Amino acid sequence: MSTQFLGNHPIPPEVSVAASERGLGRAKAVHRVPHRVGTAEEAAKEKGADLRNGLLVLAGISAPLVIALLLWWVTGSIGLGTGVGLVLTVVGWGVHHLMDRDDDEDTGERDRVYVFGEGFALPARDGVPARAVTWAEVEAVHRGVTDTYVDGKHVITVHAYRLVLPDGELVVFRGVEQPGKMSRTDVVALGPVLQKEVSERRLPPAVEAINAGRTVDFGPLALSASGVTTPSGLVPWNSVRELSTGAGQVVLASAGRKPGTYPIFDIPNFEVFWTLAQTLRAQR
């Protein structure tokens, strides 16, 4: 098989073979996004590791400031405190940069995601051969975007997209962005593609189910022609006073009940959920 190219980027032969065998069609784009394939338990462990890493980053940002203030208070010299704090900040970011550079060198090629007309393919990594996944077999996509602020300043945004495959297997894509810095991943470009392709295939059967009088589950919430079912029970559409999103949450308020909030990341196929919810509410 001759080598295929996306622009100037060659597609690894094993990726082309896997995509061809699954009938993914024409290659459309290649993105660099860190990803993992595994089970829900492995994803939970990775999420815990991400939380610890995030806390370490925040500690690295705030520690020099705390040390500088302590030195100023103890010695009475603002110059000494500022100087030491500046040195620690520079050293900390230097180490962080070297770690990021090493990570870039080690994972650059194996973190590629090849997008085709009918699905996507992942290159071989860690002894696992290249594999291809069709859009049709993705049962759900979970989207999470988390912004972190320090002293009111936006310092980092974490993007996560979790795809649920048959038998509970997961593919998790993650990317981090920092204001004023060039992004090291293409997660902002890949994420909307994942949502669009999956939603286009999951929306029609969901609409059909609603029209047939059935209820469609979306994690902690469920939709039907009658209303929204929450862990506390059914909220009829004519009782819904607010249905909005903000800070990564869905806000649902109804007459006579305390407003409820539900993480968007916990709602599978959120784009399908939101389209159906807005349409059903408008009809009542």
Order of alpha helices (4+ residues) and beta strands (2+ residues): beta-beta-alpha-beta-beta-alpha-alpha-beta-beta-beta-beta-beta-beta-alpha-beta-beta-beta-beta-beta-beta-beta-alpha
